[in-house]
């Protein structure tokens, strides 16, 4: 989805980017061409570990009268929300029955659901790489 990003640059500084739709989310780039990539990374870090709804994009016109956004310009940045969203997705997988029983027993010992156990196991496995 395309989100408005406010770009500002002072003399002898990097390009700064802020997202009014994501308060507190900002980034900077020495080269203008790096802004979209670094903006995506900033949004991913901003929402990392959070479990709340990501707002729908506003437009630059929505912020036209806001004094915080003067002296710069607007850029629409395509943010890949699939890398940001913490929304649960239902999956249908097949596992050996004895493995499912062991997963369920391990999840119960930890006070987790099967889904939470599998999600934690996947996160742990990916962190090892």
C-alpha positions in Angstrom: 0.0 0.0 0.0 1.2 3.5 -0.8 1.7 5.6 2.3 2.7 9.3 2.3 6.2 9.9 3.5 7.3 13.4 4.3 10.9 14.1 3.0 13.1 16.8 4.4 16.7 17.7 3.9 18.8 20.4 5.5 22.1 21.5 4.0 24.9 19.1 4.8 22.4 16.4 6.1 20.9 13.2 4.9 17.4 12.9 3.6 15.0 12.5 6.5 11.7 10.6 6.1 8.8 10.5 8.5 5.4 8.8 8.2 2.5 10.7 9.6 0.4 7.6 9.6 3.0 5.9 11.9 3.8 8.3 14.7 7.4 7.9 15.8 8.5 6.1 12.6 11.3 7.8 10.8 14.4 7.0 8.7 17.2 8.7 6.8 19.2 8.1 3.7 22.3 9.7 2.2 21.0 9.0 -1.3 17.5 9.8 -2.5 17.3 6.5 -4.3 17.7 4.6 -1.0 14.7 6.2 0.6 12.0 3.6 -0.4 14.1 0.6 0.8 15.1 2.3 4.1 11.5 3.5 4.6 10.3 -0.1 4.3 12.9 -1.2 6.8 11.9 1.6 9.2 8.2 0.6 9.1 9.1 -3.1 9.7 11.2 -2.2 12.7 8.5 0.3 13.9 5.9 -2.5 14.0 8.2 -5.4 15.1 6.7 -7.4 17.9 3.6 -5.2 18.0 0.1 -6.6 17.7 -2.2 -3.8 16.7 -3.9 -2.8 13.5 -1.9 -1.0 10.9 -3.7 2.2 9.8 -4.9 2.6 6.3 -2.9 5.2 4.3 -3.8 8.8 4.4 -3.0 11.2 1.6 -0.5 14.1 1.6 -3.6 16.5 1.3 -4.7 15.2 4.8 -1.5 16.8 6.3 -1.4 20.0 4.2 -2.3 22.2 7.1 0.0 20.5 9.6 2.8 22.8 10.7 5.1 19.8 11.3 5.3 19.3 7.5 6.6 22.5 6.0 9.7 23.1 3.9 9.9 19.6 2.6 8.0 17.5 0.1 5.8 14.4 -0.1 6.6 11.0 -1.6 4.3 8.0 -1.7 6.1 4.9 -0.6 4.9 1.4 -1.4 5.0 -0.4 1.9 4.8 -4.2 1.8 2.4 -4.8 4.6 2.9 -8.6 4.4 6.3 -8.0 6.0 4.7 -5.9 8.8 1.3 -7.4 9.5 0.9 -9.4 12.7 -2.5 -10.5 11.6 -3.0 -14.2 12.1 -3.4 -16.4 9.0 -5.2 -19.7 9.1 -3.1 -22.6 7.7 -3.9 -26.1 6.8 -0.9 -28.4 7.2 -0.3 -32.1 7.5 1.9 -33.6 10.2 2.4 -37.2 11.5 -0.2 -37.9 14.2 2.5 -38.8 16.8 4.2 -35.5 16.1 1.0 -33.6 16.6 0.5 -35.4 20.0 4.1 -34.5 21.1 3.5 -30.8 20.0 0.2 -30.7 21.9 1.9 -32.1 25.1 4.8 -29.7 24.8 2.4 -26.8 24.3 0.3 -27.8 27.3 3.4 -27.9 29.5 4.2 -24.4 28.4 0.6 -23.1 28.8 0.4 -22.4 25.1 -1.9 -23.3 22.3 -0.7 -25.5 19.4 -0.6 -22.4 17.2 1.5 -20.4 19.6 3.9 -23.3 20.2 4.4 -23.8 16.4 4.8 -20.1 15.8 7.5 -19.9 18.6 9.2 -23.0 17.3 9.3 -21.5 13.8 10.7 -18.1 15.1 13.3 -20.0 17.1 14.3 -22.1 14.1 14.6 -19.1 11.8 16.7 -17.2 14.3 19.2 -20.0 14.2 20.0 -19.5 10.5 
